[in-house]
Amino acid sequence: MQRSLRHKAIIHAVGGRREVLVADLVGLTGASAVTIRRDLAELESHGALSRTHGGARQAFKRGSPLPFSSRLDDDQEIKTALAEVAAGLVDDHESVIVDNGTTCLEVARCLAGRPITALALSLHAAAALASRPGPYVTVPGGPVETDSLAMTASGIEAVRDMRVDVAVLGACSASATHGLTSTTFEDAALKRAVIKASSRTVLVAGAAKLSRSSTFRFGRPEDLTHLVTTRDAPDDLLSLFADLGVSIHLC
């Protein structure tokens, strides 16, 4: 079983139960006990669960994302397709802010080699953008988060000093009725600053995120100029965004 799928299966098994044993997770995933223990240690380090003497128990806040490293290879083909469309909405010689997150990392990879000025809000995205000659890449100064390599706190100050042509945002949840939301206060504050600093705002999100809601709101649907999503998104949800003047792009 792929590592990201195995992590999801473990978190799902632990959720709502007092304790799940290593032997149960071995049977569930087909992985060895050594691999499961390594998975439990990694997931615990990100707050996704708590290890016990013989397994793990729930310690997972509602709406919290999986660790970046666990999400990185998840739905890779879909992320690449979304990223190619989003990158196409950025013109040469424009300035752009690239959000943190795994889908925005794919956008950064697609923008590599382009003559643009970019502020990357994670070191993952910065490395991808700077991997080929072409972009002028900057990053905020300040603390870097473990695993995601995001620069959330320092990113807010950096963004406030900018005015860019386009921002490429990811989102934990993007509901046309409940608004654009994130799982953390800090990330929501950063995204609000990004929206204010940008002439155009492109949200890149798979269809599943259009029917979710997280805790911290960072914007309204009408704050977006473009929504890039997948073709399986329900027509009624897309119509709500379109009615608010958001340009819809499907892949």
Phi and psi in degrees as GROMACS dihedral restraints (atoms count N, CA, C in turn):
[ dihedral_restraints ]
;  ai    aj    ak    al  type     phi  dphi    fc
    3     4     5     6     1   -57.2    20    10
    4     5     6     7     1   144.1    20    10
    6     7     8     9     1   -56.2    20    10
    7     8     9    10     1   -46.1    20    10
    9    10    11    12     1   -63.9    20    10
   10    11    12    13     1   -38.2    20    10
   12    13    14    15     1   -68.8    20    10
   13    14    15    16     1   -35.8    20    10
   15    16    17    18     1   -64.7    20    10
   16    17    18    19     1   -42.0    20    10
   18    19    20    21     1   -63.1    20    10
   19    20    21    22     1   -42.0    20    10
   21    22    23    24     1   -62.2    20    10
   22    23    24    25     1   -42.7    20    10
   24    25    26    27     1   -63.1    20    10
   25    26    27    28     1   -39.0    20    10
   27    28    29    30     1   -65.4    20    10
   28    29    30    31     1   -47.3    20    10
   30    31    32    33     1   -63.9    20    10
   31    32    33    34     1   -39.5    20    10
   33    34    35    36     1   -64.2    20    10
   34    35    36    37     1   -40.8    20    10
   36    37    38    39     1   -66.7    20    10
   37    38    39    40     1   -37.2    20    10
   39    40    41    42     1   -74.4    20    10
   40    41    42    43     1   -33.4    20    10
   42    43    44    45     1   -60.1    20    10
   43    44    45    46     1   128.3    20    10
   45    46    47    48     1    79.9    20    10
   46    47    48    49     1     3.5    20    10
   48    49    50    51     1  -121.2    20    10
   49    50    51    52     1   152.3    20    10
   51    52    53    54     1   -66.5    20    10
   52    53    54    55     1   -44.6    20    10
   54    55    56    57     1  -159.6    20    10
   55    56    57    58     1   143.3    20    10
   57    58    59    60     1  -120.6    20    10
   58    59    60    61     1   131.3    20    10
   60    61    62    63     1   -83.7    20    10
   61    62    63    64     1   154.3    20    10
   63    64    65    66     1   -56.5    20    10
   64    65    66    67     1   -40.4    20    10
   66    67    68    69     1   -61.7    20    10
   67    68    69    70     1   -37.0    20    10
   69    70    71    72     1   -65.0    20    10
   70    71    72    73     1   -40.0    20    10
   72    73    74    75     1   -72.5    20    10
   73    74    75    76     1   -31.3    20    10
   75    76    77    78     1   -61.6    20    10
   76    77    78    79     1   -45.7    20    10
   78    79    80    81     1   -65.9    20    10
   79    80    81    82     1   -34.9    20    10
   81    82    83    84     1   -70.4    20    10
   82    83    84    85     1   -41.6    20    10
   84    85    86    87     1  -102.1    20    10
   85    86    87    88     1   -21.2    20    10
   87    88    89    90     1    80.5    20    10
   88    89    90    91     1     2.7    20    10
   90    91    92    93     1   -84.4    20    10
   91    92    93    94     1   164.4    20    10
   93    94    95    96     1   -75.5    20    10
   94    95    96    97     1   162.9    20    10
   96    97    98    99     1   -62.1    20    10
   97    98    99   100     1   -36.9    20    10
   99   100   101   102     1   -62.0    20    10
  100   101   102   103     1   -43.8    20    10
  102   103   104   105     1   -64.9    20    10
  103   104   105   106     1   -42.3    20    10
  105   106   107   108     1   -62.6    20    10
  106   107   108   109     1   -43.2    20    10
  108   109   110   111     1   -63.4    20    10
  109   110   111   112     1   -37.6    20    10
  111   112   113   114     1   -65.7    20    10
  112   113   114   115     1   -41.2    20    10
  114   115   116   117     1   -61.3    20    10
  115   116   117   118     1   -43.8    20    10
  117   118   119   120     1   -63.2    20    10
  118   119   120   121     1   -39.6    20    10
  120   121   122   123     1   -64.0    20    10
  121   122   123   124     1   -42.0    20    10
  123   124   125   126     1   -67.5    20    10
  124   125   126   127     1   -44.9    20    10
  126   127   128   129     1   -66.0    20    10
  127   128   129   130     1   -35.6    20    10
  129   130   131   132     1   -65.8    20    10
  130   131   132   133     1   -36.2    20    10
  132   133   134   135     1   -65.0    20    10
  133   134   135   136     1   -20.7    20    10
  135   136   137   138     1  -103.4    20    10
  136   137   138   139     1     7.8    20    10
  138   139   140   141     1    78.9    20    10
  139   140   141   142     1    14.3    20    10
  141   142   143   144     1   -80.7    20    10
  142   143   144   145     1   -21.0    20    10
  144   145   146   147     1  -164.2    20    10
  145   146   147   148     1   173.3    20    10
  147   148   149   150     1  -121.2    20    10
  148   149   150   151     1   129.9    20    10
  150   151   152   153     1   -75.5    20    10
  151   152   153   154     1   145.0    20    10
  153   154   155   156     1  -116.0    20    10
  154   155   156   157     1  -178.7    20    10
  156   157   158   159     1   -59.5    20    10
  157   158   159   160     1   -38.1    20    10
  159   160   161   162     1  -116.3    20    10
  160   161   162   163     1     5.0    20    10
  162   163   164   165     1  -178.9    20    10
  163   164   165   166     1  -123.0    20    10
  165   166   167   168     1  -156.3    20    10
  166   167   168   169     1   158.6    20    10
  168   169   170   171     1  -133.7    20    10
  169   170   171   172     1   170.0    20    10
  171   172   173   174     1   -70.1    20    10
  172   173   174   175     1   134.0    20    10
  174   175   176   177     1  -152.9    20    10
  175   176   177   178     1    50.3    20    10
  177   178   179   180     1  -123.8    20    10
  178   179   180   181     1   111.8    20    10
  180   181   182   183     1   -68.8    20    10
  181   182   183   184     1   142.1    20    10
  183   184   185   186     1   -57.4    20    10
  184   185   186   187     1   130.4    20    10
  186   187   188   189     1    85.1    20    10
  187   188   189   190     1    -4.6    20    10
  189   190   191   192     1   -71.6    20    10
  190   191   192   193     1   140.1    20    10
  192   193   194   195     1   -78.6    20    10
  193   194   195   196     1   159.6    20    10
  195   196   197   198     1   -64.3    20    10
  196   197   198   199     1   156.2    20    10
  198   199   200   201     1   -55.3    20    10
  199   200   201   202     1   148.9    20    10
  201   202   203   204     1   -53.9    20    10
  202   203   204   205     1   -45.1    20    10
  204   205   206   207     1   -62.9    20    10
  205   206   207   208     1   -28.4    20    10
  207   208   209   210     1   -80.2    20    10
  208   209   210   211     1   -26.8    20    10
  210   211   212   213     1   -89.1    20    10
  211   212   213   214     1   -14.2    20    10
  213   214   215   216     1   -57.0    20    10
  214   215   216   217     1   -44.5    20    10
  216   217   218   219     1   -95.5    20    10
  217   218   219   220     1     3.2    20    10
  219   220   221   222     1   -75.3    20    10
  220   221   222   223     1   130.4    20    10
  222   223   224   225     1    52.7    20    10
  223   224   225   226     1    45.5    20    10
  225   226   227   228     1   -61.5    20    10
  226   227   228   229     1   -40.8    20    10
  228   229   230   231     1   -63.8    20    10
  229   230   231   232     1   -39.9    20    10
  231   232   233   234     1   -65.8    20    10
  232   233   234   235     1   -44.8    20    10
  234   235   236   237     1   -60.9    20    10
  235   236   237   238     1   -40.7    20    10
  237   238   239   240     1   -63.9    20    10
  238   239   240   241     1   -42.6    20    10
  240   241   242   243     1   -63.3    20    10
  241   242   243   244     1   -44.1    20    10
  243   244   245   246     1   -61.7    20    10
  244   245   246   247     1   -43.2    20    10
  246   247   248   249     1   -64.1    20    10
  247   248   249   250     1   -40.0    20    10
  249   250   251   252     1   -62.5    20    10
  250   251   252   253     1   -40.3    20    10
  252   253   254   255     1   -67.2    20    10
  253   254   255   256     1   -45.3    20    10
  255   256   257   258     1   -62.4    20    10
  256   257   258   259     1   -42.7    20    10
  258   259   260   261     1   -63.2    20    10
  259   260   261   262     1   -30.8    20    10
  261   262   263   264     1   -68.2    20    10
  262   263   264   265     1   -14.6    20    10
  264   265   266   267     1   -88.3    20    10
  265   266   267   268     1    -1.5    20    10
  267   268   269   270     1  -104.1    20    10
  268   269   270   271     1   122.6    20    10
  270   271   272   273     1   -86.9    20    10
  271   272   273   274     1   155.1    20    10
  273   274   275   276     1   -57.5    20    10
  274   275   276   277     1   143.6    20    10
  276   277   278   279     1    72.1    20    10
  277   278   279   280     1    10.8    20    10
  279   280   281   282     1   -89.7    20    10
  280   281   282   283     1   163.2    20    10
  282   283   284   285     1  -100.1    20    10
  283   284   285   286     1   143.1    20    10
  285   286   287   288     1  -145.8    20    10
  286   287   288   289     1   142.6    20    10
  288   289   290   291     1  -104.5    20    10
  289   290   291   292     1   129.2    20    10
  291   292   293   294     1  -111.0    20    10
  292   293   294   295     1   118.6    20    10
  294   295   296   297     1   -68.7    20    10
  295   296   297   298     1   167.6    20    10
  297   298   299   300     1   -79.6    20    10
  298   299   300   301     1   175.2    20    10
  300   301   302   303     1   109.6    20    10
  301   302   303   304     1   161.5    20    10
  303   304   305   306     1   -73.0    20    10
  304   305   306   307     1   -36.1    20    10
  306   307   308   309     1   -70.6    20    10
  307   308   309   310     1   -40.8    20    10
  309   310   311   312     1   -66.9    20    10
  310   311   312   313     1   -27.6    20    10
  312   313   314   315     1   -61.4    20    10
  313   314   315   316     1   -40.6    20    10
  315   316   317   318     1   -64.9    20    10
  316   317   318   319     1   -37.2    20    10
  318   319   320   321     1   -61.9    20    10
  319   320   321   322     1   -43.3    20    10
  321   322   323   324     1   -58.9    20    10
  322   323   324   325     1   -41.4    20    10
  324   325   326   327     1   -62.9    20    10
  325   326   327   328     1   -37.3    20    10
  327   328   329   330     1   -70.8    20    10
  328   329   330   331     1   -28.6    20    10
  330   331   332   333     1   -84.2    20    10
  331   332   333   334     1   -12.2    20    10
  333   334   335   336     1   -57.2    20    10
  334   335   336   337     1   135.3    20    10
  336   337   338   339     1    89.9    20    10
  337   338   339   340     1    -7.8    20    10
  339   340   341   342     1   -87.3    20    10
  340   341   342   343     1   145.9    20    10
  342   343   344   345     1   -79.4    20    10
  343   344   345   346     1    81.8    20    10
  345   346   347   348     1  -133.3    20    10
  346   347   348   349     1   164.8    20    10
  348   349   350   351     1  -107.9    20    10
  349   350   351   352     1   122.7    20    10
  351   352   353   354     1  -128.6    20    10
  352   353   354   355     1   135.5    20    10
  354   355   356   357     1  -104.2    20    10
  355   356   357   358     1   116.7    20    10
  357   358   359   360     1   -98.0    20    10
  358   359   360   361     1   130.8    20    10
  360   361   362   363     1   -94.4    20    10
  361   362   363   364     1    10.7    20    10
  363   364   365   366     1  -148.3    20    10
  364   365   366   367     1   153.6    20    10
  366   367   368   369     1   -69.6    20    10
  367   368   369   370     1   -27.7    20    10
  369   370   371   372     1   -58.9    20    10
  370   371   372   373     1   -50.2    20    10
  372   373   374   375     1   -66.6    20    10
  373   374   375   376     1   -39.4    20    10
  375   376   377   378     1   -61.3    20    10
  376   377   378   379     1   -44.2    20    10
  378   379   380   381     1   -63.5    20    10
  379   380   381   382     1   -39.3    20    10
  381   382   383   384     1   -65.9    20    10
  382   383   384   385     1   -44.8    20    10
  384   385   386   387     1   -63.4    20    10
  385   386   387   388     1   -40.0    20    10
  387   388   389   390     1   -86.7    20    10
  388   389   390   391     1     5.1    20    10
  390   391   392   393     1   -72.2    20    10
  391   392   393   394     1   -16.7    20    10
  393   394   395   396     1  -135.1    20    10
  394   395   396   397     1   148.2    20    10
  396   397   398   399     1   -61.7    20    10
  397   398   399   400     1   146.2    20    10
  399   400   401   402     1   141.1    20    10
  400   401   402   403     1   -66.4    20    10
  402   403   404   405     1   -76.0    20    10
  403   404   405   406     1   151.1    20    10
  405   406   407   408     1   -98.8    20    10
  406   407   408   409     1   112.2    20    10
  408   409   410   411     1  -111.4    20    10
  409   410   411   412     1   130.9    20    10
  411   412   413   414     1  -126.4    20    10
  412   413   414   415     1   159.1    20    10
  414   415   416   417     1  -134.1    20    10
  415   416   417   418     1   153.6    20    10
  417   418   419   420     1   -66.3    20    10
  418   419   420   421     1   155.3    20    10
  420   421   422   423     1   -95.4    20    10
  421   422   423   424     1   138.2    20    10
  423   424   425   426     1   139.7    20    10
  424   425   426   427     1  -167.4    20    10
  426   427   428   429     1   -62.8    20    10
  427   428   429   430     1   148.4    20    10
  429   430   431   432     1  -116.0    20    10
  430   431   432   433     1   130.5    20    10
  432   433   434   435     1   -74.6    20    10
  433   434   435   436     1   143.4    20    10
  435   436   437   438     1   -64.2    20    10
  436   437   438   439     1   144.5    20    10
  438   439   440   441     1    75.6    20    10
  439   440   441   442     1   -61.7    20    10
  441   442   443   444     1   -77.1    20    10
  442   443   444   445     1   -21.4    20    10
  444   445   446   447     1    55.8    20    10
  445   446   447   448     1    26.7    20    10
  447   448   449   450     1   -79.4    20    10
  448   449   450   451     1   153.4    20    10
  450   451   452   453     1  -120.2    20    10
  451   452   453   454     1    77.6    20    10
  453   454   455   456     1   -76.8    20    10
  454   455   456   457     1   -57.4    20    10
  456   457   458   459     1   -62.3    20    10
  457   458   459   460     1   -48.9    20    10
  459   460   461   462     1   -70.3    20    10
  460   461   462   463     1   -25.1    20    10
  462   463   464   465     1   -64.2    20    10
  463   464   465   466     1   -35.1    20    10
  465   466   467   468     1   -60.6    20    10
  466   467   468   469     1   -47.0    20    10
  468   469   470   471     1   -64.9    20    10
  469   470   471   472     1   -41.0    20    10
  471   472   473   474     1   -63.8    20    10
  472   473   474   475     1   -42.5    20    10
  474   475   476   477     1   -66.7    20    10
  475   476   477   478     1   -37.4    20    10
  477   478   479   480     1   -63.0    20    10
  478   479   480   481     1   -21.9    20    10
  480   481   482   483     1   -93.1    20    10
  481   482   483   484     1    10.6    20    10
  483   484   485   486     1  -123.0    20    10
  484   485   486   487     1   158.5    20    10
  486   487   488   489     1  -137.2    20    10
  487   488   489   490     1   113.6    20    10
  489   490   491   492     1  -118.7    20    10
  490   491   492   493     1   164.1    20    10
  492   493   494   495     1   -72.5    20    10
  493   494   495   496     1   -42.4    20    10
  495   496   497   498     1  -148.4    20    10
  496   497   498   499     1   143.9    20    10
  498   499   500   501     1  -117.8    20    10
  499   500   501   502     1   138.8    20    10
  501   502   503   504     1  -110.4    20    10
  502   503   504   505     1   113.5    20    10
  504   505   506   507     1  -112.9    20    10
  505   506   507   508     1   146.3    20    10
  507   508   509   510     1  -103.3    20    10
  508   509   510   511     1   169.2    20    10
  510   511   512   513     1  -152.7    20    10
  511   512   513   514     1   145.0    20    10
  513   514   515   516     1   -70.4    20    10
  514   515   516   517     1   -36.8    20    10
  516   517   518   519     1  -149.5    20    10
  517   518   519   520     1   143.1    20    10
  519   520   521   522     1  -144.2    20    10
  520   521   522   523     1    84.0    20    10
  522   523   524   525     1   -96.4    20    10
  523   524   525   526     1   134.3    20    10
  525   526   527   528     1   -69.9    20    10
  526   527   528   529     1   -18.8    20    10
  528   529   530   531     1  -102.5    20    10
  529   530   531   532     1   -36.5    20    10
  531   532   533   534     1   -99.4    20    10
  532   533   534   535     1    -8.8    20    10
  534   535   536   537     1    97.8    20    10
  535   536   537   538     1  -179.3    20    10
  537   538   539   540     1   -90.7    20    10
  538   539   540   541     1   125.4    20    10
  540   541   542   543     1  -134.7    20    10
  541   542   543   544     1   159.1    20    10
  543   544   545   546     1  -132.4    20    10
  544   545   546   547     1   165.9    20    10
  546   547   548   549     1   -86.2    20    10
  547   548   549   550     1   -13.1    20    10
  549   550   551   552     1  -128.6    20    10
  550   551   552   553     1   149.0    20    10
  552   553   554   555     1   -61.8    20    10
  553   554   555   556     1   -43.0    20    10
  555   556   557   558     1   -64.8    20    10
  556   557   558   559     1   -43.3    20    10
  558   559   560   561     1   -66.8    20    10
  559   560   561   562     1   -38.0    20    10
  561   562   563   564     1   -63.1    20    10
  562   563   564   565     1   -41.3    20    10
  564   565   566   567     1   -62.9    20    10
  565   566   567   568     1   -40.3    20    10
  567   568   569   570     1   -63.7    20    10
  568   569   570   571     1   -45.8    20    10
  570   571   572   573     1   -65.3    20    10
  571   572   573   574     1   -35.8    20    10
  573   574   575   576     1   -61.6    20    10
  574   575   576   577     1   -42.4    20    10
  576   577   578   579     1   -63.9    20    10
  577   578   579   580     1   -38.9    20    10
  579   580   581   582     1   -63.2    20    10
  580   581   582   583     1   -44.5    20    10
  582   583   584   585     1   -59.9    20    10
  583   584   585   586     1   -43.4    20    10
  585   586   587   588     1   -65.1    20    10
  586   587   588   589     1   -29.3    20    10
  588   589   590   591     1   -87.0    20    10
  589   590   591   592     1    -3.4    20    10
  591   592   593   594     1  -116.9    20    10
  592   593   594   595     1   140.2    20    10
  594   595   596   597     1   -75.0    20    10
  595   596   597   598     1   -36.0    20    10
  597   598   599   600     1  -128.4    20    10
  598   599   600   601     1   142.3    20    10
  600   601   602   603     1  -125.6    20    10
  601   602   603   604     1   119.4    20    10
  603   604   605   606     1  -107.0    20    10
  604   605   606   607     1   119.0    20    10
  606   607   608   609     1  -100.1    20    10
  607   608   609   610     1   128.7    20    10
  609   610   611   612     1  -111.9    20    10
  610   611   612   613     1   114.5    20    10
  612   613   614   615     1  -154.8    20    10
  613   614   615   616     1   134.8    20    10
  615   616   617   618     1   -66.3    20    10
  616   617   618   619     1   163.4    20    10
  618   619   620   621     1   -58.1    20    10
  619   620   621   622     1   -35.8    20    10
  621   622   623   624     1   -60.3    20    10
  622   623   624   625     1   -31.3    20    10
  624   625   626   627     1   -74.9    20    10
  625   626   627   628     1   -14.3    20    10
  627   628   629   630     1   -77.3    20    10
  628   629   630   631     1   -10.3    20    10
  630   631   632   633     1  -116.3    20    10
  631   632   633   634     1    14.6    20    10
  633   634   635   636     1  -107.7    20    10
  634   635   636   637     1   162.0    20    10
  636   637   638   639     1  -141.6    20    10
  637   638   639   640     1   132.4    20    10
  639   640   641   642     1  -109.4    20    10
  640   641   642   643     1  -171.9    20    10
  642   643   644   645     1   -81.3    20    10
  643   644   645   646     1   -40.5    20    10
  645   646   647   648     1  -108.5    20    10
  646   647   648   649     1   116.2    20    10
  648   649   650   651     1   -82.2    20    10
  649   650   651   652     1   134.9    20    10
  651   652   653   654     1  -119.7    20    10
  652   653   654   655     1    -5.2    20    10
  654   655   656   657     1  -176.4    20    10
  655   656   657   658     1   172.5    20    10
  657   658   659   660     1  -102.4    20    10
  658   659   660   661     1   156.2    20    10
  660   661   662   663     1   -55.2    20    10
  661   662   663   664     1   -36.8    20    10
  663   664   665   666     1   -73.0    20    10
  664   665   666   667     1    -6.4    20    10
  666   667   668   669     1   -72.1    20    10
  667   668   669   670     1   -15.8    20    10
  669   670   671   672     1   -86.5    20    10
  670   671   672   673     1   148.5    20    10
  672   673   674   675     1  -102.5    20    10
  673   674   675   676     1   -28.2    20    10
  675   676   677   678     1  -139.0    20    10
  676   677   678   679     1   140.9    20    10
  678   679   680   681     1  -121.9    20    10
  679   680   681   682     1   120.6    20    10
  681   682   683   684     1  -106.4    20    10
  682   683   684   685     1   117.5    20    10
  684   685   686   687     1  -145.1    20    10
  685   686   687   688     1  -176.4    20    10
  687   688   689   690     1   -94.6    20    10
  688   689   690   691     1   159.0    20    10
  690   691   692   693     1   -67.5    20    10
  691   692   693   694     1   -14.7    20    10
  693   694   695   696     1   -85.0    20    10
  694   695   696   697     1     3.9    20    10
  696   697   698   699     1   -64.7    20    10
  697   698   699   700     1   134.0    20    10
  699   700   701   702     1   -60.8    20    10
  700   701   702   703     1   139.5    20    10
  702   703   704   705     1   -61.2    20    10
  703   704   705   706     1   -35.3    20    10
  705   706   707   708     1   -66.8    20    10
  706   707   708   709     1   -35.8    20    10
  708   709   710   711     1   -70.1    20    10
  709   710   711   712     1   -41.3    20    10
  711   712   713   714     1   -64.5    20    10
  712   713   714   715     1   -35.7    20    10
  714   715   716   717     1   -63.6    20    10
  715   716   717   718     1   -35.9    20    10
  717   718   719   720     1   -62.8    20    10
  718   719   720   721     1   -42.2    20    10
  720   721   722   723     1   -67.3    20    10
  721   722   723   724     1   -44.8    20    10
  723   724   725   726     1   -61.9    20    10
  724   725   726   727     1   -38.4    20    10
  726   727   728   729     1   -64.2    20    10
  727   728   729   730     1   -22.3    20    10
  729   730   731   732     1   -91.6    20    10
  730   731   732   733     1     6.4    20    10
  732   733   734   735     1    90.7    20    10
  733   734   735   736     1    10.9    20    10
  735   736   737   738     1   -84.3    20    10
  736   737   738   739     1   129.7    20    10
  738   739   740   741     1   -79.0    20    10
  739   740   741   742     1   125.9    20    10
  741   742   743   744     1   -98.4    20    10
  742   743   744   745     1   132.9    20    10
  744   745   746   747     1  -127.9    20    10
  745   746   747   748     1   120.9    20    10
  747   748   749   750     1  -108.3    20    10
  748   749   750   751     1   147.6    20    10
